[in-house]
Amino acid sequence: MQGSGLEVSLFVQQNLEDYAQCPVYTAPIVAKGMFRRSVGFLRVFVGLLPYRERVLSFIGMERTTGRSWGQILKNLYTNAHLLKADLDWLHFGFATMALQSEYVAKAIGAQMAVSCRGFDMDVYPLKHHGCYDLLWQQVDKLHPISDYMYQKAVALGYAKDRAFQIITPAVELKENGVSKKVVSETLKLLTVARLHWIKGLEDILIALALLKQAGYQFEYKIIGKGELKESLLYAIHQLGLVDCVELMDALPHAKVLEILQHTDIYIQYSLSEGFCNAVLEAQAAGCLCVVSDGGGLPENILHEETGWVVPKRQPKLLFETLEGVIKALSTTEAQEVRYQAIRRLKETFNLSKQQDEFNKFYQ
């Protein structure tokens, strides 16, 4: 984006890695202890004095929502770094990030964009009905990462006559991995996902138990961390998969890419995904991809052209698909699927195309 002549700034909670490729502004910290917290609040509010008109505008709009003074002051504090910014566009990378910040863009004279991703549309609204009603009224342009995400936003109240532009994730493609064979001596299987119910990991384990019973040798790795670790460990034990399934916790991105280079089949059997970057990266590494039909995954993988799409919540059908990939495909056929996947990545999911689309988004 900066190479295209746009000035980009990041507004973050923390900058743990000292990211410095563009200006980075961190949000005010809520300190522990009454004294330190009071000093922090005073410092932030004093820092807002030169922005009096913006602050009054923000407070005035907040009051129209019926929020308490306590909530309004909290919102003023947490948005202080944004209220000081001079921007043309304020873009929230997740819809949930824009909650309690709905009026910031208008207060600073900027337009507001919001991205719609899986958790935003599929999970959060289940527990917070009407959570985006106010937000949708303030958004100038919506950025769904897939058509599925756009349709979910509309179902959650985003008006069809309001501006939007679908821009999918993209991947940096390198010419490697396409010479892999369908089956190595011990099949290497992989999933990259947080350990959450929506990722369908227990269904994968059931399918793999059937695969093991059918006499196939494989090593399956799950890279990710989350609340379901304990139940997944129990399922692995109960299904007799201790010797062939490994939970690897979260790993650095470079290490994940390295493991993908040695993976035969990548599995993403989620109940729903906004789109899924990991599936793009698996295709780029030459992995054969088997995914569910959940959410935006059928936009990522074309069934029997660039991989396989299996109806969700059907572990027996997932097993049969995996067995079919292993047994029925010749090396030539497998290579054709890989080449088609990589060809589609080059044409549809490349970084250059994504840059052009974002340039148009902000025009």
C-alpha positions as CSV (number, residue, x, y, z in Angstrom):
1,M,0.0,0.0,0.0
2,Q,2.8,2.4,0.8
3,G,4.5,1.5,-2.4
4,S,1.3,2.7,-4.2
5,G,1.7,6.1,-2.6
6,L,-0.7,5.7,0.3
7,E,0.4,6.7,3.8
8,V,-0.4,3.9,6.2
9,S,-0.4,3.9,10.0
10,L,-1.2,1.1,12.4
11,F,-3.2,1.5,15.6
12,V,-2.6,-1.5,17.8
13,Q,-3.0,-2.7,21.4
14,Q,0.7,-3.6,21.6
15,N,3.7,-3.6,19.4
16,L,5.6,-6.5,20.9
17,E,7.8,-7.1,17.9
18,D,8.7,-3.4,17.4
19,Y,7.2,-3.4,14.0
20,A,8.6,-0.4,12.1
21,Q,7.6,-0.6,8.5
22,C,5.1,2.2,9.0
23,P,4.1,4.5,11.9
24,V,2.7,2.5,14.8
25,Y,0.5,4.0,17.5
26,T,-0.4,1.9,20.6
27,A,-3.7,2.2,22.6
28,P,-3.7,3.6,26.1
29,I,-2.9,0.9,28.7
30,V,-5.2,0.3,31.6
31,A,-2.6,0.0,34.4
32,K,-3.0,-2.2,37.5
33,G,-3.5,-0.4,40.8
34,M,-5.7,2.5,41.6
35,F,-3.0,5.1,41.8
36,R,-1.2,4.1,38.5
37,R,-4.6,3.8,36.8
38,S,-5.7,7.3,37.9
39,V,-2.4,8.8,36.8
40,G,-2.7,7.0,33.4
41,F,-6.3,8.3,32.9
42,L,-5.2,11.9,33.8
43,R,-2.3,11.8,31.4
44,V,-4.5,10.5,28.5
45,F,-7.3,13.1,29.1
46,V,-4.8,15.9,29.4
47,G,-3.3,14.7,26.1
48,L,-6.8,15.1,24.5
49,L,-7.1,18.8,25.4
50,P,-5.8,20.1,22.1
51,Y,-8.5,17.9,20.4
52,R,-11.4,19.5,22.3
53,E,-13.7,19.7,19.3
54,R,-13.2,16.1,18.4
55,V,-13.7,15.0,21.9
56,L,-16.9,17.0,22.3
57,S,-18.2,15.7,19.0
58,F,-17.4,12.1,20.0
59,I,-19.1,12.5,23.4
60,G,-22.2,14.0,21.8
61,M,-22.6,11.1,19.4
62,E,-21.9,8.6,22.2
63,R,-24.7,10.1,24.3
64,T,-27.2,9.5,21.5
65,T,-26.7,5.7,22.0
66,G,-27.9,5.8,25.6
67,R,-24.6,4.6,26.9
68,S,-23.8,5.4,30.5
69,W,-21.3,8.2,31.3
70,G,-19.0,5.5,32.6
71,Q,-19.0,3.7,29.3
72,I,-18.6,6.9,27.4
73,L,-15.5,7.9,29.4
74,K,-14.1,4.4,29.0
75,N,-14.6,4.6,25.2
76,L,-13.0,8.0,25.2
77,Y,-10.0,6.6,27.0
78,T,-9.5,3.5,24.8
79,N,-10.0,5.5,21.6
80,A,-7.7,8.4,22.6
81,H,-4.9,7.4,20.2
82,L,-7.4,7.3,17.3
83,L,-9.1,10.6,18.2
84,K,-5.7,12.3,17.8
85,A,-5.1,11.0,14.3
86,D,-5.5,12.8,11.0
87,L,-6.8,10.2,8.6
88,D,-8.8,9.9,5.4
89,W,-9.8,6.3,6.2
90,L,-10.0,4.5,9.5
91,H,-10.1,0.8,8.7
92,F,-10.9,-1.8,11.4
93,G,-9.4,-5.2,10.5
94,F,-12.2,-7.0,12.4
95,A,-15.8,-5.9,12.9
96,T,-15.5,-6.8,16.6
97,M,-12.6,-4.3,16.9
98,A,-14.9,-1.5,15.8
99,L,-17.4,-2.1,18.7
100,Q,-17.4,0.9,21.1
101,S,-15.5,2.8,18.4
102,E,-18.4,3.4,16.1
103,Y,-18.2,7.2,16.2
104,V,-14.4,7.7,16.1
105,A,-14.2,8.1,12.3
106,K,-16.9,10.6,12.1
107,A,-15.4,12.6,15.1
108,I,-12.1,12.9,13.3
109,G,-13.6,13.6,9.9
110,A,-12.5,10.3,8.3
111,Q,-14.4,7.6,6.4
112,M,-14.7,4.2,8.1
113,A,-14.1,0.8,6.7
114,V,-14.6,-2.5,8.4
115,S,-13.4,-6.0,7.5
116,C,-15.6,-9.1,8.0
117,R,-13.8,-12.3,9.0
118,G,-14.9,-15.6,10.3
119,F,-15.1,-15.1,14.1
120,D,-16.9,-11.7,13.5
121,M,-19.7,-13.1,11.5
122,D,-20.0,-16.7,12.6
123,V,-19.3,-16.8,16.4
124,Y,-19.5,-13.4,18.1
125,P,-23.1,-12.6,17.1
126,L,-24.3,-15.9,18.5
127,K,-23.8,-14.6,22.0
128,H,-24.3,-10.9,21.3
129,H,-27.5,-10.4,19.3
130,G,-27.7,-7.1,17.5
131,C,-24.1,-6.3,18.2
132,Y,-23.5,-4.6,14.9
133,D,-26.7,-2.6,14.6
134,L,-25.0,0.6,15.4
135,L,-21.8,-0.2,13.6
136,W,-23.6,-0.9,10.3
137,Q,-25.1,2.6,10.3
138,Q,-21.7,4.2,10.6
139,V,-19.7,2.1,8.1
140,D,-18.8,3.9,4.8
141,K,-17.5,0.7,3.1
142,L,-17.5,-2.9,4.1
143,H,-14.6,-5.3,3.3
144,P,-15.8,-8.9,3.4
145,I,-13.0,-11.5,2.7
146,S,-15.4,-13.8,0.8
147,D,-18.9,-13.7,-0.7
148,Y,-19.9,-15.9,2.3
149,M,-18.8,-13.2,4.7
150,Y,-20.7,-10.6,2.8
151,Q,-23.9,-12.7,2.9
152,K,-23.5,-13.2,6.6
153,A,-23.1,-9.4,7.1
154,V,-26.3,-8.8,5.2
155,A,-28.0,-11.5,7.3
156,L,-26.8,-9.6,10.4
157,G,-28.3,-6.3,9.2
158,Y,-25.9,-4.7,6.8
159,A,-28.0,-3.0,4.1
160,K,-27.6,-4.4,0.6
161,D,-27.6,-0.8,-0.8
162,R,-24.5,0.1,1.2
163,A,-21.0,0.1,-0.3
164,F,-18.8,-3.1,-0.1
165,Q,-16.0,-4.7,-1.9
166,I,-15.0,-8.4,-1.5
167,I,-11.2,-8.7,-1.3
168,T,-9.9,-12.2,-0.5
169,P,-6.7,-13.1,1.3
170,A,-3.7,-13.6,-0.9
171,V,-0.4,-15.5,-0.7
172,E,3.2,-15.0,-1.8
173,L,3.7,-17.8,-4.3
174,K,7.1,-19.6,-4.7
175,E,7.8,-22.3,-7.3
176,N,8.1,-25.2,-5.0
177,G,6.3,-28.2,-3.7
178,V,4.6,-29.3,-6.9
179,S,6.8,-32.3,-7.4
180,K,5.4,-34.0,-4.2
181,K,4.0,-37.5,-4.5
182,V,0.4,-38.4,-3.5
183,V,1.5,-40.9,-0.9
184,S,4.8,-41.0,1.0
185,E,5.9,-44.1,2.9
186,T,4.1,-42.8,5.9
187,L,1.4,-40.3,4.9
188,K,1.9,-36.8,6.3
189,L,-1.3,-35.0,7.2
190,L,-1.6,-31.5,8.7
191,T,-4.1,-29.0,10.0
192,V,-3.3,-25.4,11.2
193,A,-6.1,-24.1,13.4
194,R,-6.8,-22.8,16.8
195,L,-8.2,-25.5,19.1
196,H,-11.9,-24.4,18.9
197,W,-15.1,-26.2,18.3
198,I,-15.7,-24.4,15.0
199,K,-12.6,-26.0,13.4
200,G,-14.2,-29.5,13.3
201,L,-11.1,-31.2,14.7
202,E,-12.9,-34.0,16.5
203,D,-14.6,-34.9,13.2
204,I,-11.1,-35.2,11.6
205,L,-9.9,-37.4,14.4
206,I,-12.9,-39.7,13.9
207,A,-12.2,-39.9,10.2
208,L,-8.5,-40.7,10.9
209,A,-9.5,-43.5,13.3
210,L,-11.4,-45.1,10.4
211,L,-8.4,-44.5,8.2
212,K,-6.2,-46.3,10.7
213,Q,-8.6,-49.2,11.0
214,A,-8.5,-49.5,7.2
215,G,-4.7,-50.2,7.5
216,Y,-3.2,-46.8,6.4
217,Q,-0.1,-45.5,8.1
218,F,0.0,-41.8,8.6
219,E,1.3,-39.0,10.8
220,Y,-1.2,-36.2,11.6
221,K,-0.1,-32.9,13.1
222,I,-2.3,-30.1,14.5
223,I,-0.6,-26.8,14.8
224,G,-2.4,-24.4,17.1
225,K,-3.5,-23.7,20.6
226,G,-6.8,-23.1,22.3
227,E,-9.4,-24.1,24.8
228,L,-10.1,-27.6,23.4
229,K,-6.6,-29.0,23.9
230,E,-7.7,-31.2,26.9
231,S,-10.7,-32.7,25.1
232,L,-8.7,-33.3,21.9
233,L,-6.0,-35.1,23.9
234,Y,-8.7,-37.3,25.4
235,A,-10.3,-37.9,22.0
236,I,-6.9,-38.9,20.6
237,H,-6.5,-41.4,23.4
238,Q,-10.0,-42.7,23.2
239,L,-9.8,-43.2,19.4
240,G,-6.5,-45.1,19.6
241,L,-4.5,-42.4,17.7
242,V,-1.8,-41.6,20.3
243,D,0.9,-43.1,18.1
244,C,0.0,-41.1,15.0
245,V,-1.5,-37.8,16.0
246,E,0.5,-34.9,17.5
247,L,-0.8,-31.6,19.0
248,M,2.1,-29.2,18.3
249,D,0.8,-25.9,19.9
250,A,1.3,-22.6,18.0
251,L,4.4,-22.2,15.9
252,P,6.2,-19.3,14.2
253,H,4.8,-18.7,10.7
254,A,8.2,-19.6,9.1
255,K,8.1,-23.0,10.8
256,V,4.6,-23.7,9.7
257,L,5.6,-23.0,6.1
258,E,8.5,-25.4,6.5
259,I,6.2,-28.2,7.8
260,L,3.9,-27.6,4.9
261,Q,6.7,-28.4,2.5
262,H,6.8,-31.9,4.0
263,T,3.0,-32.4,4.1
264,D,1.1,-34.7,1.7
265,I,-2.5,-33.8,2.5
266,Y,-3.7,-30.7,4.2
267,I,-7.1,-31.0,6.0
268,Q,-9.4,-28.1,7.0
269,Y,-12.7,-29.6,8.1
270,S,-14.1,-26.6,9.8
271,L,-17.8,-26.0,10.5
272,S,-17.2,-22.6,9.0
273,E,-14.4,-20.4,7.8
274,G,-14.4,-16.8,6.5
275,F,-11.9,-17.9,3.8
276,C,-8.8,-19.5,5.5
277,N,-5.3,-18.2,4.7
278,A,-3.8,-21.6,5.8
279,V,-5.5,-23.4,2.9
280,L,-4.0,-20.9,0.5
281,E,-0.5,-21.5,1.9
282,A,-1.0,-25.3,1.8
283,Q,-1.9,-25.1,-1.9
284,A,1.1,-22.9,-2.5
285,A,3.3,-25.5,-0.8
286,G,2.0,-28.2,-3.2
287,C,-0.2,-30.0,-0.6
288,L,-3.4,-31.8,-1.7
289,C,-6.1,-30.0,0.2
290,V,-9.3,-31.6,1.6
291,V,-11.7,-29.1,3.2
292,S,-15.3,-28.9,4.4
293,D,-18.1,-27.0,2.7
294,G,-18.2,-24.7,5.7
295,G,-18.5,-20.9,5.0
296,G,-16.0,-19.6,2.5
297,L,-14.0,-22.7,2.0
298,P,-15.7,-23.7,-1.3
299,E,-14.6,-20.3,-2.6
300,N,-11.0,-21.2,-1.7
301,I,-11.0,-24.8,-3.1
302,L,-12.8,-25.9,-6.2
303,H,-14.0,-29.4,-5.7
304,E,-12.0,-32.0,-7.7
305,E,-10.2,-29.3,-9.5
306,T,-7.9,-27.7,-7.0
307,G,-8.7,-30.0,-4.1
308,W,-11.7,-31.7,-2.5
309,V,-14.7,-30.2,-0.7
310,V,-16.5,-32.5,1.8
311,P,-19.9,-31.8,3.5
312,K,-19.2,-30.8,7.1
313,R,-20.0,-32.9,10.1
314,Q,-19.7,-36.1,8.2
315,P,-16.5,-37.8,9.4
316,K,-17.3,-41.1,7.5
317,L,-17.5,-39.2,4.3
318,L,-14.3,-37.4,5.1
319,F,-12.6,-40.8,5.7
320,E,-13.9,-42.0,2.3
321,T,-12.6,-38.9,0.6
322,L,-9.2,-39.2,2.2
323,E,-9.1,-42.9,1.2
324,G,-10.0,-42.0,-2.3
325,V,-7.3,-39.4,-2.5
326,I,-4.7,-41.9,-1.3
327,K,-5.9,-44.9,-3.4
328,A,-7.5,-43.7,-6.6
329,L,-5.2,-40.8,-7.7
330,S,-2.2,-41.6,-9.8
331,T,0.9,-39.4,-9.4
332,T,0.0,-37.7,-12.7
333,E,-3.6,-36.9,-11.6
334,A,-2.3,-35.6,-8.3
335,Q,0.2,-33.4,-10.0
336,E,-2.7,-32.0,-12.2
337,V,-4.7,-31.0,-9.1
338,R,-1.6,-29.3,-7.6
339,Y,-0.9,-27.4,-10.9
340,Q,-4.4,-26.3,-11.1
341,A,-4.4,-25.1,-7.5
342,I,-1.2,-23.2,-8.1
343,R,-2.4,-21.8,-11.4
344,R,-5.5,-20.5,-9.6
345,L,-3.4,-18.9,-6.9
346,K,-1.3,-17.1,-9.5
347,E,-4.4,-15.8,-11.2
348,T,-6.8,-15.1,-8.4
349,F,-5.1,-15.0,-5.0
350,N,-1.8,-13.1,-5.7
351,L,-0.5,-10.2,-3.7
352,S,-0.3,-7.8,-6.7
353,K,-4.0,-8.3,-7.4
354,Q,-4.9,-7.8,-3.7
355,Q,-2.9,-4.5,-3.7
356,D,-4.8,-3.2,-6.7
357,E,-8.1,-4.1,-5.2
358,F,-7.3,-2.3,-1.9
359,N,-6.1,0.8,-3.9
360,K,-9.6,0.8,-5.6
361,F,-11.3,0.2,-2.2
362,Y,-10.1,3.5,-0.8
363,Q,-10.7,5.6,-3.9
